[in-house]
Amino acid sequence: MMKTIGLLGGECTGKTTLAKALCDRLDAVLVPEYLREFVVSMGRVPTAREQEAIMETQEAAEATAQAGIGPQTLVVCDPAALMTAIYSMAYFNDRSLLEPATLHAKTYGTLIWCGTDIPWEPDGDQRDGPEYRAQVDALIGEVVRESLEPAGIIVHRIDGPVSDRLLSVLQLLEQ
């Protein structure tokens, strides 16, 4: 059966490093972050009005990846489309994407929440700072408690160096 892993976490929490490690180890298909592509191609961060289209584009990329693979293939979403809804809450105080994002979150076989215990590093226009990472991490916790868990969606928090995180995810996938 095809599995899809969705990664959650604020900026600089090791999502991409973990995604690449999973893809290398398991010959998985990677669905990269559309938001990153948007910022690079537009030369700016998105506005509040653009958030919904960004989330929909991320979801469409996930669906395209899932449609083009065999039933035994793993898809790794870096990040889960839900992160766009969380970023909308953090940057625009807009919760309008949370309900559709929660419904979409049910499509992941496994949701992984990457902890903030790794050092923050700048990445050009892609990152805002450790204080924003902490704010987003707190919002993820709120979304997990108030939206995902009540919807029956399990989220696994992982911490530590990438080797520990990779091992944790591999163990989850064996269950």
PESULBEL-V506077 format. One record per residue. N is the residue number from 1. RES is the residue in three letters. SS is DSSP state (@ for helix, = for strand, . for the rest). PSI is psi in radians with two decimals (none if undefined). OMEGA is omega in degrees with one decimal (NA if undefined). Layout:
n->N res->RES ss->SS psi->PSI omega->OMEGA
n->N res->RES ss->SS psi->PSI omega->OMEGA
This chain:
n->1 res->MET ss->. psi->2.36 omega->179.9
n->2 res->MET ss->. psi->2.43 omega->177.1
n->3 res->LYS ss->= psi->2.52 omega->174.9
n->4 res->THR ss->= psi->2.24 omega->176.1
n->5 res->ILE ss->= psi->2.24 omega->173.4
n->6 res->GLY ss->= psi->2.27 omega->179.9
n->7 res->LEU ss->= psi->2.33 omega->176.0
n->8 res->LEU ss->= psi->2.65 omega->175.7
n->9 res->GLY ss->. psi->2.63 omega->176.1
n->10 res->GLY ss->. psi->-3.08 omega->179.2
n->11 res->GLU ss->. psi->2.51 omega->175.4
n->12 res->CYS ss->. psi->0.82 omega->174.9
n->13 res->THR ss->. psi->0.21 omega->175.4
n->14 res->GLY ss->. psi->0.24 omega->-178.5
n->15 res->LYS ss->@ psi->-0.88 omega->-176.2
n->16 res->THR ss->@ psi->-0.69 omega->177.2
n->17 res->THR ss->@ psi->-0.77 omega->178.2
n->18 res->LEU ss->@ psi->-0.76 omega->-179.8
n->19 res->ALA ss->@ psi->-0.79 omega->179.4
n->20 res->LYS ss->@ psi->-0.70 omega->178.8
n->21 res->ALA ss->@ psi->-0.72 omega->178.0
n->22 res->LEU ss->@ psi->-0.76 omega->-179.7
n->23 res->CYS ss->@ psi->-0.73 omega->178.4
n->24 res->ASP ss->@ psi->-0.77 omega->-174.9
n->25 res->ARG ss->@ psi->-0.66 omega->-171.4
n->26 res->LEU ss->@ psi->0.12 omega->-177.1
n->27 res->ASP ss->. psi->0.79 omega->-177.6
n->28 res->ALA ss->. psi->2.90 omega->176.3
n->29 res->VAL ss->= psi->2.27 omega->-179.4
n->30 res->LEU ss->= psi->2.29 omega->170.0
n->31 res->VAL ss->= psi->1.83 omega->-175.7
n->32 res->PRO ss->. psi->2.95 omega->-176.7
n->33 res->GLU ss->. psi->2.03 omega->177.7
n->34 res->TYR ss->@ psi->-0.60 omega->179.8
n->35 res->LEU ss->@ psi->-0.75 omega->178.7
n->36 res->ARG ss->@ psi->-0.79 omega->178.0
n->37 res->GLU ss->@ psi->-0.74 omega->179.1
n->38 res->PHE ss->@ psi->-0.87 omega->-177.5
n->39 res->VAL ss->@ psi->-0.73 omega->179.9
n->40 res->VAL ss->@ psi->-0.83 omega->-175.9
n->41 res->SER ss->@ psi->-0.61 omega->-178.3
n->42 res->MET ss->@ psi->-0.34 omega->-178.8
n->43 res->GLY ss->. psi->0.39 omega->-178.8
n->44 res->ARG ss->. psi->2.91 omega->174.3
n->45 res->VAL ss->. psi->2.76 omega->-179.0
n->46 res->PRO ss->. psi->2.77 omega->173.2
n->47 res->THR ss->. psi->2.98 omega->178.7
n->48 res->ALA ss->@ psi->-0.69 omega->-178.3
n->49 res->ARG ss->@ psi->-0.38 omega->-177.6
n->50 res->GLU ss->@ psi->-0.16 omega->-174.7
n->51 res->GLN ss->@ psi->-0.76 omega->-178.4
n->52 res->GLU ss->@ psi->-0.78 omega->179.3
n->53 res->ALA ss->@ psi->-0.62 omega->177.6
n->54 res->ILE ss->@ psi->-0.78 omega->178.9
n->55 res->MET ss->@ psi->-0.75 omega->179.6
n->56 res->GLU ss->@ psi->-0.65 omega->177.7
n->57 res->THR ss->@ psi->-0.71 omega->177.1
n->58 res->GLN ss->@ psi->-0.78 omega->178.8
n->59 res->GLU ss->@ psi->-0.71 omega->179.2
n->60 res->ALA ss->@ psi->-0.68 omega->177.6
n->61 res->ALA ss->@ psi->-0.68 omega->177.1
n->62 res->GLU ss->@ psi->-0.80 omega->-179.2
n->63 res->ALA ss->@ psi->-0.69 omega->178.1
n->64 res->THR ss->@ psi->-0.77 omega->178.8
n->65 res->ALA ss->@ psi->-0.75 omega->-179.1
n->66 res->GLN ss->@ psi->-0.63 omega->-178.0
n->67 res->ALA ss->@ psi->-0.45 omega->-174.6
n->68 res->GLY ss->. psi->0.25 omega->-175.9
n->69 res->ILE ss->. psi->2.96 omega->177.2
n->70 res->GLY ss->. psi->2.95 omega->-175.2
n->71 res->PRO ss->. psi->-0.33 omega->-179.4
n->72 res->GLN ss->. psi->0.02 omega->-175.4
n->73 res->THR ss->. psi->2.49 omega->177.4
n->74 res->LEU ss->= psi->2.39 omega->174.6
n->75 res->VAL ss->= psi->2.27 omega->178.9
n->76 res->VAL ss->= psi->2.09 omega->-177.9
n->77 res->CYS ss->= psi->1.96 omega->-175.6
n->78 res->ASP ss->= psi->1.54 omega->3.2
n->79 res->PRO ss->. psi->-3.13 omega->169.9
n->80 res->ALA ss->. psi->2.54 omega->-179.3
n->81 res->ALA ss->. psi->-0.45 omega->177.5
n->82 res->LEU ss->@ psi->-0.50 omega->-179.1
n->83 res->MET ss->@ psi->-0.53 omega->177.8
n->84 res->THR ss->@ psi->-0.71 omega->177.1
n->85 res->ALA ss->@ psi->-0.70 omega->179.7
n->86 res->ILE ss->@ psi->-0.71 omega->176.2
n->87 res->TYR ss->@ psi->-0.62 omega->177.0
n->88 res->SER ss->@ psi->-0.66 omega->176.4
n->89 res->MET ss->@ psi->-0.77 omega->-175.6
n->90 res->ALA ss->@ psi->-0.77 omega->-171.7
n->91 res->TYR ss->@ psi->-0.45 omega->-174.5
n->92 res->PHE ss->@ psi->0.06 omega->-177.0
n->93 res->ASN ss->. psi->0.70 omega->-175.3
n->94 res->ASP ss->. psi->2.03 omega->-179.2
n->95 res->ARG ss->. psi->0.14 omega->-173.0
n->96 res->SER ss->. psi->-0.42 omega->-179.1
n->97 res->LEU ss->. psi->-0.13 omega->-173.4
n->98 res->LEU ss->@ psi->-0.76 omega->-179.0
n->99 res->GLU ss->@ psi->-0.90 omega->178.2
n->100 res->PRO ss->@ psi->-0.57 omega->178.4
n->101 res->ALA ss->@ psi->-0.64 omega->177.4
n->102 res->THR ss->@ psi->-0.73 omega->176.3
n->103 res->LEU ss->@ psi->-0.75 omega->179.6
n->104 res->HIS ss->@ psi->-0.56 omega->-178.7
n->105 res->ALA ss->@ psi->-0.36 omega->177.7
n->106 res->LYS ss->. psi->-0.23 omega->-179.1
n->107 res->THR ss->. psi->-0.22 omega->-179.6
n->108 res->TYR ss->. psi->2.40 omega->173.9
n->109 res->GLY ss->. psi->-0.58 omega->-178.9
n->110 res->THR ss->= psi->2.29 omega->173.4
n->111 res->LEU ss->= psi->2.22 omega->-178.2
n->112 res->ILE ss->= psi->2.23 omega->178.3
n->113 res->TRP ss->= psi->1.95 omega->-178.2
n->114 res->CYS ss->= psi->2.19 omega->-178.1
n->115 res->GLY ss->. psi->2.98 omega->-175.3
n->116 res->THR ss->. psi->0.34 omega->-174.1
n->117 res->ASP ss->. psi->0.15 omega->174.4
n->118 res->ILE ss->. psi->2.67 omega->-176.9
n->119 res->PRO ss->. psi->2.45 omega->176.0
n->120 res->TRP ss->. psi->2.44 omega->177.5
n->121 res->GLU ss->. psi->2.46 omega->177.7
n->122 res->PRO ss->. psi->2.69 omega->178.8
n->123 res->ASP ss->. psi->1.06 omega->178.4
n->124 res->GLY ss->@ psi->-2.33 omega->-179.2
n->125 res->ASP ss->@ psi->0.04 omega->-174.7
n->126 res->GLN ss->@ psi->-0.30 omega->-174.2
n->127 res->ARG ss->. psi->2.56 omega->-176.5
n->128 res->ASP ss->. psi->-0.31 omega->177.0
n->129 res->GLY ss->. psi->2.86 omega->-176.8
n->130 res->PRO ss->@ psi->-0.51 omega->179.1
n->131 res->GLU ss->@ psi->-0.61 omega->176.8
n->132 res->TYR ss->@ psi->-0.63 omega->176.4
n->133 res->ARG ss->@ psi->-0.76 omega->179.3
n->134 res->ALA ss->@ psi->-0.70 omega->178.8
n->135 res->GLN ss->@ psi->-0.80 omega->-179.8
n->136 res->VAL ss->@ psi->-0.68 omega->178.0
n->137 res->ASP ss->@ psi->-0.73 omega->177.7
n->138 res->ALA ss->@ psi->-0.69 omega->178.1
n->139 res->LEU ss->@ psi->-0.66 omega->176.3
n->140 res->ILE ss->@ psi->-0.78 omega->177.7
n->141 res->GLY ss->@ psi->-0.74 omega->178.1
n->142 res->GLU ss->@ psi->-0.80 omega->-179.4
n->143 res->VAL ss->@ psi->-0.70 omega->177.8
n->144 res->VAL ss->@ psi->-0.87 omega->-176.7
n->145 res->ARG ss->@ psi->-0.74 omega->-169.9
n->146 res->GLU ss->@ psi->-0.38 omega->-177.0
n->147 res->SER ss->@ psi->-0.88 omega->-173.5
n->148 res->LEU ss->@ psi->-0.92 omega->-179.3
n->149 res->GLU ss->@ psi->-0.78 omega->176.9
n->150 res->PRO ss->@ psi->-0.43 omega->178.0
n->151 res->ALA ss->@ psi->0.05 omega->179.2
n->152 res->GLY ss->. psi->0.29 omega->-178.9
n->153 res->ILE ss->. psi->2.15 omega->-178.8
n->154 res->ILE ss->. psi->2.34 omega->177.4
n->155 res->VAL ss->= psi->2.31 omega->-179.5
n->156 res->HIS ss->= psi->2.08 omega->177.6
n->157 res->ARG ss->= psi->2.30 omega->176.4
n->158 res->ILE ss->= psi->2.56 omega->-179.9
n->159 res->ASP ss->. psi->3.09 omega->175.9
n->160 res->GLY ss->. psi->-3.11 omega->178.4
n->161 res->PRO ss->. psi->2.86 omega->-175.0
n->162 res->VAL ss->@ psi->-0.60 omega->179.6
n->163 res->SER ss->@ psi->-0.71 omega->177.1
n->164 res->ASP ss->@ psi->-0.72 omega->180.0
n->165 res->ARG ss->@ psi->-0.79 omega->179.0
n->166 res->LEU ss->@ psi->-0.81 omega->179.0
n->167 res->LEU ss->@ psi->-0.74 omega->178.7
n->168 res->SER ss->@ psi->-0.78 omega->-179.4
n->169 res->VAL ss->@ psi->-0.74 omega->178.5
n->170 res->LEU ss->@ psi->-0.70 omega->177.7
n->171 res->GLN ss->@ psi->-0.69 omega->177.3
n->172 res->LEU ss->@ psi->-0.70 omega->-178.1
n->173 res->LEU ss->@ psi->-0.43 omega->178.9
n->174 res->GLU ss->@ psi->-0.32 omega->-177.3
n->175 res->GLN ss->. psi->none omega->NA
